[in-house]
Amino acid sequence: MTYRAHERRDLGFSTRQVHAGYDPAQHNYAKNVPVYQTAAFEFGDFERSVRVCTTHVPGEMSYSRTSNPTNKVLEDRIASLDGGEAALSFASGMAAIAATLVNLCEQGDEVVAACSLYGDTVTLLADVLPRYGVAARIVEDPDDPAAFEALMGERTKAVYLESLGNPRLNIVDLEAVAKAAHARGIPVVVDNTFATPYLFRPFEHGADIDVYSATKYLAGHGTTLAGLVVERGGFDWACGRFPQMEAFREEARASIPAGMLERQLFTRRLYTRSLGLFGGHLAAQSAFSVIQGMETLSLRMERHAANAQAVAEFLVGHPKVAQVDFPGLAGSPYHALAERYFPRGLTGMLSFRLAGGWQAVGPFLDGLEVFDDMVNVGDTKSYAVYPALATHLGLSPEEQRRAGVWPDTIRLSVGIEDADDLIADLDQALARA
Ligand SMILES: *Cc1c(COP(=O)(O)O)cnc(C)c1O
């Protein structure tokens, strides 16, 4: 036996989701990934202590604030599944997103961001980062790639979007936006939480950095908060726009091998500066939980996608439903983009508007018996939520509308239960609405 499945990038997705990044021979031949519940690591002999103290590379571990063997398996696995060079794990999706933006931006810089983002990301961009001198230029019409281009300026350090917007599941034409950004030396950051790399791999369409809330579909079980940042590699950080990256390249020349520094400059700076100085690394126990969930990612996503498609087709013909936002429906304005970018199907998320208006929301939610009313998404169980109250309350009515949140919008996170049970549950709750 010559076990090499852990490092072979040519293997299929479902094979890599259970093998990539973990070589049992490096871990006492434990077949499943051990939890390294330790804050710190011995230096060992003097030679290793010199290596650990003078190099800042993954694998040379001294302290779990930046590196831990359990996390490293998760990081290498997501890098493989996403088709990226390197990844880092964070304590939550928001930690991953905040660290990414701080790594890219300095005082006076700008981020061009789609308006249709996760509510807390909007607040971070529009309300918090501006207080530290980083401005958000919000794209009002993310359906139009030219609207992104029009806001790109001298100080733009990132274009930020979600592969499937929340809660409307709008799809940005990533290739067109990335082309415009790259022509100016601007990297594209994609929050790929709703799609996961099984349904969509942003790097194949021009993204430079992917961020994930692994709390959702990647883990899948809804037991663990986690975030991931993945770098494609190959972005030209020396294009003149990123003095902090060029300075870091100089500083790190002695401590990081040249090839790695070149291919993973963003990640190596994120590691040294963000994990090293702001903290926020994922706990090893949580990394283990995410790894457990990710082993079934492709199987779950297929079921989520099929169930959501069935639920959407049921809702679209229902008299108590005014509108269904799901790109898998032929009538969706995003149907053509869905066919182009999501040939394996869409996620388990969808949203719809109740024909009875906001007055119907309470009776509908209270009538559900299988779906639970809660904010989390991407779990194996099905959830319904009222975004105007539960996820987008902090936004102005105008911001809500741009995000596709109306006073009668319901968002569903369709789980992996039997589709017939889910449809019957929605049907009886709609009868009360
Ligand atoms: C949940 C979520 C986040 C934030 O992730 P946490 O793990 O809750 O911090 C970011 N983006 C999207 C699209 C999400 O659904």
The ligand as a Gaussian input file, in Angstrom:
#p B3LYP/6-31G(d) Opt

LIG

0 1
 C      -23.639000      32.944000       8.287000
 C      -22.986000      33.678000       7.202000
 C      -21.849000      34.470000       7.433000
 C      -21.263000      34.650000       8.820000
 O      -20.767000      33.451000       9.306000
 P      -20.684000      33.070000      10.861000
 O      -20.054000      31.716000      10.837000
 O      -22.071000      33.083000      11.417000
 O      -19.821000      34.105000      11.519000
 C      -21.273000      35.095000       6.353000
 N      -21.778000      34.974000       5.110000
 C      -22.880000      34.239000       4.851000
 C      -23.376000      34.152000       3.462000
 C      -23.514000      33.568000       5.879000
 O      -24.617000      32.842000       5.624000

